[in-house]
Amino acid sequence: MKIIKRTGSHFRETAGGMVLIAAHAVGQSPQFPPIEFVHNDQEAEDIELGPTGSLYSFTVVHPGKDKSPYGLAMVDFEPGVRAFGRLLFDTQPPAIGSRLRVVPFTLPDGTPDYAFQE
């Protein structure tokens, strides 16, 4: 059995803005994050999600008295893929159904990542 590991990033900048990269393998629904391994000669195509999606759900995490709260969100994209990520907002989180865009975000350890913002 031949197994191929995906090496590409699950987000990228495009001329239209930042997008997430989902994968669509033959016989499966598109998914994000993209599948990490492809078995045998299974075909998997990359699908760009974004640069905007619709807020499905969110929560605000309060990690403790010495740390700032932060948001996490589930965002729906065409073609029916739901993605999870950091939600950026100032004082009030956006309303459910709001249009959010994918934006660059840097994790505390300096690793580049993505987030969602109204």
The first five atom37 places (N, CA, C, CB, O) and aatype in JSON, in Angstrom:
{
  "aatype": [12, 11, 9, 9, 11, 1, 16, 7, 15, 8, 13, 1, 6, 16, 0, 7, 7, 12, 19, 10, 9, 0, 0, 8, 0, 19, 7, 5, 15, 14, 5, 13, 14, 14, 9, 6, 13, 19, 8, 2, 3, 5, 6, 0, 6, 3, 9, 6, 10, 7, 14, 16, 7, 15, 10, 18, 15, 13, 16, 19, 19, 8, 14, 7, 11, 3, 11, 15, 14, 18, 7, 10, 0, 12, 19, 3, 13, 6, 14, 7, 19, 1, 0, 13, 7, 1, 10, 10, 13, 3, 16, 5, 14, 14, 0, 9, 7, 15, 1, 10, 1, 19, 19, 14, 13, 16, 10, 14, 3, 7, 16, 14, 3, 18, 0, 13, 5, 6],
  "atom_mask": [
    [1, 1, 1, 1, 1],
    [1, 1, 1, 1, 1],
    [1, 1, 1, 1, 1],
    [1, 1, 1, 1, 1],
    [1, 1, 1, 1, 1],
    [1, 1, 1, 1, 1],
    [1, 1, 1, 1, 1],
    [1, 1, 1, 0, 1],
    [1, 1, 1, 1, 1],
    [1, 1, 1, 1, 1],
    [1, 1, 1, 1, 1],
    [1, 1, 1, 1, 1],
    [1, 1, 1, 1, 1],
    [1, 1, 1, 1, 1],
    [1, 1, 1, 1, 1],
    [1, 1, 1, 0, 1],
    [1, 1, 1, 0, 1],
    [1, 1, 1, 1, 1],
    [1, 1, 1, 1, 1],
    [1, 1, 1, 1, 1],
    [1, 1, 1, 1, 1],
    [1, 1, 1, 1, 1],
    [1, 1, 1, 1, 1],
    [1, 1, 1, 1, 1],
    [1, 1, 1, 1, 1],
    [1, 1, 1, 1, 1],
    [1, 1, 1, 0, 1],
    [1, 1, 1, 1, 1],
    [1, 1, 1, 1, 1],
    [1, 1, 1, 1, 1],
    [1, 1, 1, 1, 1],
    [1, 1, 1, 1, 1],
    [1, 1, 1, 1, 1],
    [1, 1, 1, 1, 1],
    [1, 1, 1, 1, 1],
    [1, 1, 1, 1, 1],
    [1, 1, 1, 1, 1],
    [1, 1, 1, 1, 1],
    [1, 1, 1, 1, 1],
    [1, 1, 1, 1, 1],
    [1, 1, 1, 1, 1],
    [1, 1, 1, 1, 1],
    [1, 1, 1, 1, 1],
    [1, 1, 1, 1, 1],
    [1, 1, 1, 1, 1],
    [1, 1, 1, 1, 1],
    [1, 1, 1, 1, 1],
    [1, 1, 1, 1, 1],
    [1, 1, 1, 1, 1],
    [1, 1, 1, 0, 1],
    [1, 1, 1, 1, 1],
    [1, 1, 1, 1, 1],
    [1, 1, 1, 0, 1],
    [1, 1, 1, 1, 1],
    [1, 1, 1, 1, 1],
    [1, 1, 1, 1, 1],
    [1, 1, 1, 1, 1],
    [1, 1, 1, 1, 1],
    [1, 1, 1, 1, 1],
    [1, 1, 1, 1, 1],
    [1, 1, 1, 1, 1],
    [1, 1, 1, 1, 1],
    [1, 1, 1, 1, 1],
    [1, 1, 1, 0, 1],
    [1, 1, 1, 1, 1],
    [1, 1, 1, 1, 1],
    [1, 1, 1, 1, 1],
    [1, 1, 1, 1, 1],
    [1, 1, 1, 1, 1],
    [1, 1, 1, 1, 1],
    [1, 1, 1, 0, 1],
    [1, 1, 1, 1, 1],
    [1, 1, 1, 1, 1],
    [1, 1, 1, 1, 1],
    [1, 1, 1, 1, 1],
    [1, 1, 1, 1, 1],
    [1, 1, 1, 1, 1],
    [1, 1, 1, 1, 1],
    [1, 1, 1, 1, 1],
    [1, 1, 1, 0, 1],
    [1, 1, 1, 1, 1],
    [1, 1, 1, 1, 1],
    [1, 1, 1, 1, 1],
    [1, 1, 1, 1, 1],
    [1, 1, 1, 0, 1],
    [1, 1, 1, 1, 1],
    [1, 1, 1, 1, 1],
    [1, 1, 1, 1, 1],
    [1, 1, 1, 1, 1],
    [1, 1, 1, 1, 1],
    [1, 1, 1, 1, 1],
    [1, 1, 1, 1, 1],
    [1, 1, 1, 1, 1],
    [1, 1, 1, 1, 1],
    [1, 1, 1, 1, 1],
    [1, 1, 1, 1, 1],
    [1, 1, 1, 0, 1],
    [1, 1, 1, 1, 1],
    [1, 1, 1, 1, 1],
    [1, 1, 1, 1, 1],
    [1, 1, 1, 1, 1],
    [1, 1, 1, 1, 1],
    [1, 1, 1, 1, 1],
    [1, 1, 1, 1, 1],
    [1, 1, 1, 1, 1],
    [1, 1, 1, 1, 1],
    [1, 1, 1, 1, 1],
    [1, 1, 1, 1, 1],
    [1, 1, 1, 1, 1],
    [1, 1, 1, 0, 1],
    [1, 1, 1, 1, 1],
    [1, 1, 1, 1, 1],
    [1, 1, 1, 1, 1],
    [1, 1, 1, 1, 1],
    [1, 1, 1, 1, 1],
    [1, 1, 1, 1, 1],
    [1, 1, 1, 1, 1],
    [1, 1, 1, 1, 1]
  ],
  "atom_positions": [
    [[0.85, -1.17, 0.0], [0.0, 0.0, 0.0], [0.9, 1.24, 0.0], [-0.96, -0.01, 1.22], [1.84, 1.34, 0.78]],
    [[0.58, 2.15, -0.87], [1.33, 3.4, -1.0], [0.59, 4.5, -0.21], [1.5, 3.81, -2.51], [-0.6, 4.71, -0.43]],
    [[1.3, 5.19, 0.7], [0.69, 6.26, 1.48], [1.48, 7.54, 1.23], [0.67, 5.91, 3.01], [2.71, 7.57, 1.35]],
    [[0.77, 8.6, 0.89], [1.4, 9.89, 0.59], [0.97, 10.89, 1.65], [1.02, 10.39, -0.85], [-0.22, 11.04, 1.92]],
    [[1.94, 11.58, 2.26], [1.65, 12.59, 3.29], [1.51, 13.96, 2.65], [2.75, 12.61, 4.38], [2.34, 14.35, 1.82]],
    [[0.48, 14.68, 3.03], [0.28, 16.05, 2.56], [1.32, 16.94, 3.21], [-1.17, 16.55, 2.87], [1.56, 16.84, 4.41]],
    [[1.94, 17.82, 2.44], [2.97, 18.7, 2.98], [2.61, 20.17, 2.87], [4.27, 18.45, 2.27], [3.3, 21.02, 3.44]],
    [[1.55, 20.5, 2.15], [1.17, 21.9, 1.96], [0.49, 22.49, 3.17], [0.0, 0.0, 0.0], [-0.03, 21.77, 4.03]],
    [[0.49, 23.81, 3.23], [-0.17, 24.53, 4.31], [-1.69, 24.46, 4.15], [0.29, 26.0, 4.34], [-2.19, 24.22, 3.05]],
    [[-2.42, 24.66, 5.25], [-3.89, 24.64, 5.18], [-4.48, 26.06, 5.08], [-4.46, 23.92, 6.42], [-5.67, 26.25, 5.29]],
    [[-3.62, 27.04, 4.75], [-4.08, 28.4, 4.46], [-3.05, 29.07, 3.56], [-4.31, 29.23, 5.78], [-1.88, 28.69, 3.54]],
    [[-3.51, 30.09, 2.8], [-2.58, 30.83, 1.94], [-3.19, 32.17, 1.55], [-2.21, 30.02, 0.68], [-4.41, 32.35, 1.56]],
    [[-2.31, 33.1, 1.2], [-2.72, 34.41, 0.69], [-2.98, 34.28, -0.81], [-1.64, 35.5, 0.97], [-2.23, 33.63, -1.53]],
    [[-4.07, 34.92, -1.28], [-4.36, 35.0, -2.7], [-4.6, 36.47, -3.04], [-5.6, 34.12, -3.08], [-4.62, 37.31, -2.15]],
    [[-4.76, 36.76, -4.3], [-5.03, 38.14, -4.72], [-6.33, 38.65, -4.1], [-5.1, 38.23, -6.25], [-6.47, 39.85, -3.86]],
    [[-7.29, 37.76, -3.83], [-8.58, 38.15, -3.26], [-8.61, 38.17, -1.74], [0.0, 0.0, 0.0], [-9.62, 38.57, -1.15]],
    [[-7.53, 37.75, -1.09], [-7.47, 37.69, 0.36], [-7.0, 36.33, 0.82], [0.0, 0.0, 0.0], [-6.74, 35.45, 0.01]],
    [[-6.91, 36.17, 2.12], [-6.46, 34.89, 2.67], [-7.57, 33.86, 2.55], [-6.02, 35.06, 4.14], [-8.74, 34.17, 2.77]],
    [[-7.2, 32.62, 2.21], [-8.16, 31.52, 2.09], [-7.65, 30.31, 2.87], [-8.39, 31.15, 0.6], [-6.45, 30.17, 3.11]],
    [[-8.57, 29.46, 3.24], [-8.24, 28.18, 3.85], [-8.22, 27.13, 2.74], [-9.25, 27.79, 4.98], [-8.89, 27.29, 1.72]],
    [[-7.46, 26.07, 2.94], [-7.37, 25.01, 1.94], [-8.01, 23.74, 2.49], [-5.89, 24.76, 1.53], [-7.52, 23.16, 3.46]],
    [[-9.09, 23.33, 1.87], [-9.76, 22.09, 2.21], [-9.34, 21.05, 1.17], [-11.34, 22.26, 2.26], [-8.69, 21.38, 0.18]],
    [[-9.69, 19.81, 1.41], [-9.4, 18.75, 0.45], [-10.68, 18.0, 0.12], [-8.32, 17.78, 1.0], [-11.55, 17.82, 0.97]],
    [[-10.75, 17.58, -1.12], [-11.87, 16.77, -1.57], [-11.3, 15.51, -2.2], [-12.8, 17.55, -2.57], [-10.76, 15.55, -3.3]],
    [[-11.43, 14.39, -1.5], [-10.99, 13.1, -2.02], [-12.18, 12.43, -2.7], [-10.39, 12.2, -0.89], [-13.32, 12.58, -2.25]],
    [[-11.91, 11.71, -3.76], [-12.97, 11.02, -4.49], [-13.75, 10.12, -3.53], [-12.37, 10.18, -5.66], [-13.17, 9.34, -2.78]],
    [[-15.07, 10.25, -3.56], [-15.94, 9.44, -2.72], [-16.15, 9.98, -1.32], [0.0, 0.0, 0.0], [-16.83, 9.34, -0.51]],
    [[-15.57, 11.15, -1.0], [-15.72, 11.73, 0.33], [-16.19, 13.19, 0.2], [-14.38, 11.66, 1.12], [-16.04, 13.81, -0.85]],
    [[-16.75, 13.7, 1.27], [-17.13, 15.12, 1.3], [-15.87, 15.97, 1.49], [-18.17, 15.4, 2.44], [-14.9, 15.5, 2.08]],
    [[-15.89, 17.21, 0.98], [-14.75, 18.1, 1.24], [-14.58, 18.32, 2.74], [-14.94, 19.47, 0.51], [-15.57, 18.36, 3.48]],
    [[-13.33, 18.45, 3.2], [-13.1, 18.62, 4.63], [-11.96, 19.58, 4.91], [-12.82, 17.29, 5.29], [-11.01, 19.71, 4.14]],
    [[-12.09, 20.26, 6.07], [-11.05, 21.14, 6.56], [-10.83, 20.81, 8.02], [-11.42, 22.65, 6.37], [-11.81, 20.66, 8.75]],
    [[-9.6, 20.69, 8.49], [-8.39, 20.79, 7.69], [-8.32, 19.66, 6.68], [-7.15, 20.78, 8.59], [-9.0, 18.63, 6.84]],
    [[-7.51, 19.84, 5.65], [-7.45, 18.82, 4.6], [-6.9, 17.5, 5.13], [-6.59, 19.3, 3.42], [-6.15, 17.46, 6.11]],
    [[-7.28, 16.43, 4.46], [-6.78, 15.12, 4.87], [-5.25, 15.14, 4.84], [-7.34, 13.99, 3.96], [-4.65, 15.73, 3.95]],
    [[-4.65, 14.47, 5.82], [-3.19, 14.51, 5.95], [-2.51, 13.43, 5.11], [-2.79, 14.36, 7.41], [-1.4, 13.63, 4.62]],
    [[-3.18, 12.29, 4.95], [-2.6, 11.19, 4.18], [-3.55, 10.74, 3.1], [-2.24, 10.01, 5.1], [-4.77, 10.72, 3.31]],
    [[-3.01, 10.38, 1.94], [-3.79, 9.82, 0.84], [-3.28, 8.4, 0.63], [-3.65, 10.69, -0.48], [-2.07, 8.18, 0.55]],
    [[-4.19, 7.44, 0.55], [-3.84, 6.03, 0.41], [-3.88, 5.61, -1.06], [-4.78, 5.16, 1.24], [-4.74, 6.03, -1.82]],
    [[-2.92, 4.77, -1.42], [-2.8, 4.24, -2.78], [-2.76, 5.37, -3.79], [-3.95, 3.28, -3.1], [-2.02, 6.33, -3.62]],
    [[-3.55, 5.26, -4.83], [-3.58, 6.3, -5.86], [-4.86, 7.14, -5.76], [-3.47, 5.66, -7.26], [-5.34, 7.66, -6.77]],
    [[-5.4, 7.26, -4.55], [-6.6, 8.04, -4.31], [-6.34, 9.5, -4.72], [-7.05, 7.95, -2.83], [-5.33, 10.08, -4.34]],
    [[-7.25, 10.05, -5.47], [-7.1, 11.44, -5.9], [-7.73, 12.37, -4.87], [-7.74, 11.66, -7.29], [-8.84, 12.14, -4.39]],
    [[-7.0, 13.43, -4.54], [-7.51, 14.45, -3.63], [-7.19, 15.81, -4.22], [-6.9, 14.31, -2.19], [-6.04, 16.09, -4.57]],
    [[-8.2, 16.64, -4.34], [-7.99, 17.97, -4.91], [-8.15, 19.02, -3.83], [-8.96, 18.24, -6.08], [-9.01, 18.9, -2.96]],
    [[-7.31, 20.06, -3.89], [-7.42, 21.17, -2.96], [-8.57, 22.07, -3.36], [-6.1, 21.97, -2.9], [-8.82, 22.3, -4.55]],
    [[-9.28, 22.59, -2.36], [-10.39, 23.51, -2.58], [-10.14, 24.74, -1.71], [-11.78, 22.84, -2.24], [-9.86, 24.6, -0.52]],
    [[-10.23, 25.91, -2.29], [-10.06, 27.14, -1.52], [-11.37, 27.51, -0.84], [-9.58, 28.3, -2.43], [-12.43, 27.53, -1.47]],
    [[-11.3, 27.81, 0.46], [-12.45, 28.27, 1.23], [-12.23, 29.73, 1.57], [-12.66, 27.42, 2.53], [-11.21, 30.09, 2.16]],
    [[-13.17, 30.57, 1.21], [-13.05, 31.98, 1.56], [-12.83, 32.84, 0.34], [0.0, 0.0, 0.0], [-13.0, 32.37, -0.79]],
    [[-12.48, 34.05, 0.54], [-11.93, 34.64, 1.75], [-12.97, 34.98, 2.82], [-11.19, 35.85, 1.41], [-12.58, 35.41, 3.91]],
    [[-14.28, 34.8, 2.55], [-15.28, 35.08, 3.58], [-16.18, 33.87, 3.79], [-16.13, 36.3, 3.2], [-16.37, 33.05, 2.9]],
    [[-16.71, 33.77, 5.01], [-17.64, 32.72, 5.36], [-18.68, 33.28, 6.33], [0.0, 0.0, 0.0], [-18.64, 34.46, 6.67]],
    [[-19.59, 32.44, 6.77], [-20.69, 32.85, 7.65], [-20.5, 32.26, 9.04], [-22.05, 32.41, 7.05], [-20.27, 31.05, 9.18]],
    [[-20.58, 33.1, 10.08], [-20.39, 32.64, 11.45], [-21.52, 31.7, 11.85], [-20.32, 33.84, 12.41], [-22.69, 32.09, 11.86]],
    [[-21.16, 30.47, 12.17], [-22.12, 29.45, 12.59], [-22.28, 29.46, 14.11], [-21.67, 28.06, 12.11], [-23.4, 29.41, 14.63]],
    [[-21.16, 29.52, 14.83], [-21.18, 29.48, 16.29], [-19.86, 30.03, 16.82], [-21.43, 28.03, 16.81], [-18.86, 30.07, 16.1]],
    [[-19.86, 30.45, 18.08], [-18.6, 30.9, 18.69], [-18.69, 30.75, 20.2], [-18.3, 32.37, 18.31], [-19.77, 30.56, 20.76]],
    [[-17.55, 30.84, 20.85], [-17.47, 30.88, 22.3], [-16.32, 31.81, 22.68], [-17.26, 29.45, 22.91], [-15.39, 32.02, 21.9]],
    [[-16.39, 32.36, 23.87], [-15.31, 33.17, 24.4], [-14.67, 32.39, 25.54], [-15.81, 34.59, 24.87], [-15.35, 32.01, 26.49]],
    [[-13.39, 32.14, 25.44], [-12.64, 31.38, 26.42], [-12.01, 32.35, 27.42], [-11.55, 30.49, 25.74], [-11.36, 33.33, 27.03]],
    [[-12.2, 32.08, 28.71], [-11.6, 32.89, 29.78], [-10.56, 32.0, 30.48], [-12.69, 33.43, 30.8], [-10.91, 31.26, 31.4]],
    [[-9.29, 32.07, 30.04], [-8.28, 31.12, 30.54], [-7.81, 31.36, 31.97], [-7.12, 31.16, 29.65], [-7.15, 30.48, 32.53]],
    [[-8.1, 32.48, 32.57], [-7.66, 32.73, 33.94], [-7.44, 34.21, 34.18], [0.0, 0.0, 0.0], [-7.46, 35.01, 33.24]],
    [[-7.24, 34.57, 35.43], [-7.16, 35.99, 35.79], [-5.95, 36.71, 35.2], [-7.14, 36.13, 37.28], [-6.0, 37.92, 35.02]],
    [[-4.88, 36.0, 34.9], [-3.68, 36.64, 34.36], [-3.6, 36.62, 32.84], [-2.47, 35.99, 34.93], [-2.63, 37.1, 32.25]],
    [[-4.62, 36.05, 32.19], [-4.61, 35.93, 30.73], [-5.87, 36.54, 30.15], [-4.48, 34.44, 30.3], [-6.94, 36.51, 30.76]],
    [[-5.74, 37.1, 28.97], [-6.88, 37.74, 28.29], [-7.81, 36.7, 27.69], [-6.39, 38.7, 27.2], [-7.36, 35.65, 27.22]],
    [[-9.12, 36.99, 27.7], [-10.06, 36.09, 27.03], [-9.85, 36.15, 25.51], [-11.52, 36.47, 27.38], [-9.33, 37.13, 24.98]],
    [[-10.26, 35.09, 24.84], [-10.15, 35.05, 23.38], [-11.33, 34.26, 22.82], [-8.8, 34.41, 22.93], [-11.95, 33.45, 23.52]],
    [[-11.63, 34.5, 21.55], [-12.76, 33.85, 20.9], [-12.34, 32.7, 20.02], [0.0, 0.0, 0.0], [-11.26, 32.7, 19.44]],
    [[-13.24, 31.71, 19.91], [-13.1, 30.59, 18.98], [-14.4, 30.49, 18.2], [-12.78, 29.25, 19.73], [-15.48, 30.72, 18.75]],
    [[-14.31, 30.16, 16.92], [-15.51, 30.16, 16.09], [-15.56, 28.99, 15.13], [-15.59, 31.45, 15.31], [-14.54, 28.42, 14.75]],
    [[-16.79, 28.65, 14.74], [-17.07, 27.72, 13.65], [-17.65, 28.58, 12.53], [-18.07, 26.53, 14.09], [-18.62, 29.31, 12.74]],
    [[-17.06, 28.5, 11.34], [-17.47, 29.34, 10.22], [-17.8, 28.44, 9.03], [-16.35, 30.37, 9.85], [-17.03, 27.54, 8.68]],
    [[-18.95, 28.7, 8.41], [-19.39, 27.93, 7.24], [-18.91, 28.57, 5.95], [-20.93, 27.8, 7.23], [-19.01, 29.79, 5.76]],
    [[-18.38, 27.72, 5.06], [-17.9, 28.16, 3.74], [-18.56, 27.32, 2.66], [-16.37, 28.05, 3.65], [-18.97, 26.19, 2.91]],
    [[-18.66, 27.89, 1.47], [-19.07, 27.11, 0.31], [-17.87, 26.25, -0.05], [-19.53, 28.02, -0.92], [-16.76, 26.79, -0.05]],
    [[-17.98, 25.01, -0.34], [-19.15, 24.19, -0.67], [-19.63, 23.34, 0.49], [-18.83, 23.31, -1.84], [-19.57, 22.11, 0.4]],
    [[-20.11, 23.93, 1.55], [-20.64, 23.17, 2.68], [-19.58, 22.66, 3.64], [0.0, 0.0, 0.0], [-19.74, 21.6, 4.23]],
    [[-18.5, 23.4, 3.79], [-17.43, 23.01, 4.72], [-17.43, 23.96, 5.91], [-16.03, 23.02, 4.0], [-17.52, 25.18, 5.75]],
    [[-17.35, 23.41, 7.1], [-17.3, 24.2, 8.34], [-15.87, 24.15, 8.89], [-18.34, 23.67, 9.4], [-15.29, 23.07, 9.02]],
    [[-15.32, 25.33, 9.21], [-13.95, 25.42, 9.72], [-13.95, 26.02, 11.12], [-13.06, 26.26, 8.77], [-14.81, 26.83, 11.46]],
    [[-12.97, 25.61, 11.91], [-12.8, 26.06, 13.29], [-11.55, 26.91, 13.39], [-12.73, 24.85, 14.26], [-10.53, 26.6, 12.77]],
    [[-11.61, 28.0, 14.17], [-10.42, 28.81, 14.34], [-10.63, 29.93, 15.34], [0.0, 0.0, 0.0], [-11.71, 30.08, 15.91]],
    [[-9.59, 30.71, 15.52], [-9.61, 31.86, 16.44], [-10.55, 32.91, 15.89], [-8.17, 32.44, 16.65], [-10.58, 33.15, 14.68]],
    [[-11.32, 33.56, 16.76], [-12.23, 34.65, 16.39], [-11.67, 35.95, 16.98], [-13.69, 34.38, 16.9], [-11.52, 36.07, 18.19]],
    [[-11.37, 36.91, 16.11], [-10.84, 38.19, 16.55], [-11.97, 39.21, 16.6], [-9.71, 38.67, 15.63], [-12.73, 39.34, 15.64]],
    [[-12.07, 39.95, 17.71], [-13.07, 41.01, 17.83], [-12.6, 41.99, 18.9], [-14.49, 40.43, 18.19], [-11.75, 41.65, 19.72]],
    [[-13.15, 43.2, 18.88], [-12.75, 44.22, 19.85], [-13.52, 44.04, 21.16], [-12.99, 45.63, 19.28], [-13.04, 43.35, 22.07]],
    [[-14.68, 44.65, 21.27], [-15.42, 44.57, 22.53], [-16.59, 43.6, 22.47], [-15.93, 45.94, 22.92], [-16.89, 42.94, 23.47]],
    [[-17.26, 43.5, 21.34], [-18.42, 42.63, 21.19], [-18.16, 41.63, 20.07], [-19.69, 43.46, 20.89], [-17.74, 42.02, 18.98]],
    [[-18.41, 40.34, 20.32], [-18.27, 39.38, 19.24], [-19.35, 39.61, 18.19], [-18.35, 37.93, 19.78], [-20.4, 40.16, 18.5]],
    [[-19.11, 39.21, 16.95], [-20.11, 39.39, 15.9], [-21.33, 38.51, 16.13], [-19.5, 39.09, 14.53], [-21.27, 37.52, 16.86]],
    [[-22.43, 38.86, 15.49], [-23.66, 38.09, 15.6], [-23.57, 36.82, 14.76], [-24.87, 38.94, 15.16], [-22.88, 36.77, 13.74]],
    [[-24.3, 35.79, 15.19], [-24.39, 34.56, 14.41], [-24.91, 34.92, 13.02], [-25.32, 33.5, 15.11], [-25.85, 35.71, 12.9]],
    [[-24.32, 34.36, 11.99], [-24.7, 34.65, 10.61], [-23.88, 35.76, 9.99], [0.0, 0.0, 0.0], [-23.96, 35.97, 8.78]],
    [[-23.09, 36.48, 10.78], [-22.25, 37.56, 10.25], [-21.25, 37.01, 9.24], [-21.51, 38.3, 11.39], [-20.81, 35.86, 9.35]],
    [[-20.9, 37.84, 8.28], [-19.87, 37.47, 7.31], [-18.51, 37.77, 7.94], [-20.04, 38.24, 5.96], [-18.24, 38.89, 8.37]],
    [[-17.67, 36.75, 7.98], [-16.32, 36.89, 8.52], [-15.31, 36.61, 7.42], [-16.09, 35.94, 9.72], [-15.57, 35.84, 6.5]],
    [[-14.16, 37.24, 7.53], [-13.1, 36.96, 6.55], [-11.97, 36.23, 7.26], [-12.58, 38.28, 5.88], [-11.78, 36.34, 8.47]],
    [[-11.23, 35.49, 6.46], [-10.04, 34.8, 6.96], [-8.91, 35.82, 6.95], [-9.68, 33.53, 6.07], [-8.66, 36.48, 5.95]],
    [[-8.21, 35.95, 8.09], [-7.13, 36.92, 8.21], [-5.88, 36.24, 8.78], [-7.56, 38.12, 9.11], [-5.99, 35.22, 9.46]],
    [[-4.71, 36.81, 8.5], [-3.48, 36.25, 9.1], [-3.48, 36.44, 10.61], [-2.22, 36.92, 8.49], [-4.03, 37.42, 11.12]],
    [[-2.89, 35.5, 11.31], [-2.8, 35.53, 12.77], [-1.5, 34.84, 13.17], [-4.06, 34.84, 13.45], [-1.11, 33.86, 12.53]],
    [[-0.85, 35.33, 14.19], [0.38, 34.7, 14.67], [0.12, 34.09, 16.04], [1.54, 35.73, 14.73], [-0.36, 34.77, 16.95]],
    [[0.43, 32.81, 16.19], [0.27, 32.13, 17.47], [1.29, 32.66, 18.48], [0.43, 30.6, 17.29], [2.29, 33.24, 18.07]],
    [[1.05, 32.47, 19.77], [1.97, 32.99, 20.79], [3.43, 32.55, 20.6], [1.51, 32.55, 22.15], [4.34, 33.27, 21.0]],
    [[3.65, 31.39, 19.99], [5.03, 30.93, 19.79], [5.65, 31.46, 18.5], [5.06, 29.41, 19.77], [6.77, 31.09, 18.14]],
    [[4.91, 32.36, 17.79], [5.42, 32.96, 16.56], [5.05, 32.24, 15.28], [0.0, 0.0, 0.0], [5.4, 32.71, 14.2]],
    [[4.35, 31.11, 15.38], [3.95, 30.35, 14.2], [2.84, 31.08, 13.45], [3.49, 28.93, 14.6], [1.86, 31.48, 14.07]],
    [[2.98, 31.26, 12.13], [1.91, 31.9, 11.36], [0.68, 30.99, 11.31], [2.39, 32.24, 9.93], [0.8, 29.77, 11.18]],
    [[-0.49, 31.6, 11.4], [-1.75, 30.85, 11.38], [-2.81, 31.76, 10.77], [-2.16, 30.38, 12.83], [-2.48, 32.78, 10.16]],
    [[-4.08, 31.39, 10.93], [-5.21, 32.16, 10.42], [-6.17, 32.42, 11.57], [-5.93, 31.41, 9.26], [-6.09, 31.79, 12.62]],
    [[-7.07, 33.38, 11.36], [-8.16, 33.65, 12.3], [-9.34, 34.16, 11.49], [-7.72, 34.68, 13.42], [-9.24, 34.35, 10.28]],
    [[-10.45, 34.39, 12.16], [-11.64, 34.95, 11.52], [-11.94, 36.31, 12.14], [-12.87, 33.99, 11.68], [-11.8, 36.51, 13.34]],
    [[-12.36, 37.25, 11.28], [-12.65, 38.62, 11.75], [-13.74, 39.22, 10.9], [-11.38, 39.5, 11.71], [-13.81, 38.98, 9.69]],
    [[-14.61, 40.01, 11.53], [-15.71, 40.65, 10.82], [-15.19, 41.75, 9.91], [-16.73, 41.23, 11.81], [-15.98, 42.4, 9.22]]
  ]
}
